[in-house]
Amino acid sequence: MLLTRFFVQRGEQACVLKLGVPHPEQLTEIESLGLFSSDQVVNVLAWDEPKRALLMERVQPGLTLRSLLDNPDQDTDLVRYAAPLLVSLQVPAEKTCQLSTYQNWLKTGFSPEVLEQAPKLAEYVSLALRLDRGLTDRWKDVFVLHGDLHHDNILKDSHLGWVAIDPKGVIGPGIYDCGRCIHNFLPFAADRGCTSEAVALAAGLILRRCQTLSELSRYPTADLIAVGFIDLTLGSCWSVADGETVNYSLLEAFSYLLKEVI
């Protein structure tokens, strides 16, 4: 989705103006922002649907969680910063809610057309679907989730602490909002190719992230590894559909961990 952001002022208030071409994600963003607690997400000030213009308060200083990823030794500290949002930025989904479900994301993302372009993904998709069935059997509560809660979408506010921006808005079990933060931006792990060294390094970082988040939530480490793998597999299919490359070393790292814990 093509968006342009401008830092603007409304009186004495610092704001962000987002302008974009018509896209369904703009509407799901607006709907989900209106549902979440105002001390956990950026607040909407005005929305002009015909002009596709969204005015929001500005998070200041606006430091992203990703900007703190200087070395792997600090990685679990960032999980602790993100944990309150990962485990509580969700509201019960009403029957009238029109947002898509995470399972529908999987259905459309794991399309035959994508697997024809990248047949190597088929084994990962098969495992992801099996893990998804197990998770949805164990975690039956249905929530409105952020849907894109990773290190670039968690910003530091001087008054509220860490807050979320840019939700996609999706319905599913609460644990699914943890997946994207588990597999995104693993320090140094994404630049080494699909080698045994890269797989081992990534597996260690993933495991530490999941163990730390498990300590701060009601989710077992094994289920967090599973949901990270599911979301990574979905993201990999989206990458293929967009003509981008797939990080198979991360997929292999998750596969290794899943064999150890499940």
Secondary structure, DSSP 8 states (H G I E B T S, - for coil): --EEEEEEEETTEEEEEEEE-S-HHHHHHHHHHTTS-TTTB--EEEEETTTTEEEEE--SEEEEGGGG-S-GGGHHHHHHHHHHHHHHSEEE--TT----BHHHHHHHHT-HHHHHH-GGGHHHHHHHHHHHHHHHHH----EEE-S--SGGGEEEETTTEEEE-----EEE-GGGGGHHHHHS--TTTTSS-S-HHHHHHHHHHHHHHHHHHHHTSS--HHHHHHHHHHHHHHHHHHHHHTT----HHHHHHHHHHHHHH-
